[in-house]
Amino acid sequence: MAERDSPGGLMLRAWRHPVARGATGRCIGQTDLPVCRRKAKRLAHRMRKDARRLGLTKAGARPVVRTSPLTRCLAVGKWLRRWGWRMQVDADLMEMDFGRWDGQPWSAISQDAVDAWCADFADHAPGDGESLRRFLARAACAWRRGASAAMDLPGGARVVIVVAHGGWINVMRWSGRPDTTWSEGAPVPPAQPAAWPAAPPHGALTVLSLSPLWPLTPCGGAGSLANSLAASSP
């Protein structure tokens, strides 16, 4: 479990989805893959237990889980909704968009194409999809919306609970590093892939203390507040 204690303030508790079916050997970003129902339920049980430990279910309170709309995350959120949680779906919690690469076997993607991405890791859009810089900006917008509706914890801290993808969680980890450079209110992505953190294991919990004030630039697009809350449960 990748977890760091949060001393107070605003806490992100990000759970990586269970292993998706059919992902082995393929470039998987926003390709929607199924997930084992039993594994989704098992992760939801762990999340419910964690919320009880934090005091989020006292006096009949209904915790909020924010989730990517992709099935491997959404299936977990739906179990929690069955058990009384409120669920909010945000498109900006989705994994990085790999464009034409998405869903393809890695063996079908040329080494030259991969090398071109590594040579310009921050701004090259693999498969004409999404650059890492754009991914960081999109993920930051999802965080800003989640932070605005964070749940109160005993002791004065506040928490946001999400079910998301390894890439999205890594964006939050990178943004929360004390040595990350910032420009115009947003974290600057690394220039080299070697600096990017390894993804957390499937089903792992990552806990971070983050600022609710970024990004400082306006957010919009497919993951705008109106769209992100369209699939919210009552």
Buried (B, 14 or more C-beta within 10 A) or exposed (E): EBEEEBEEEBBBBBBBBBBBEEBEEBBBBBBBBEBBEEBBBBBBBBBBEBBEEBBBBEEEEBBBBBBBBBBBBBBBBBBBBEEEBBBBBBBBBBBBBBBEBBBBEEEEBEEEBBEEBEEEBBEBBBBEBBBBBBBBBBBBBBBBBBBEBBBEBEEEBBBBBBBBBBBBBBBBBBBBEEEEEEEEEBBBBBEEEEEBBEBBEBBBBBBBBBEBEBBEEEBEEEBBBEBBEEBBBE
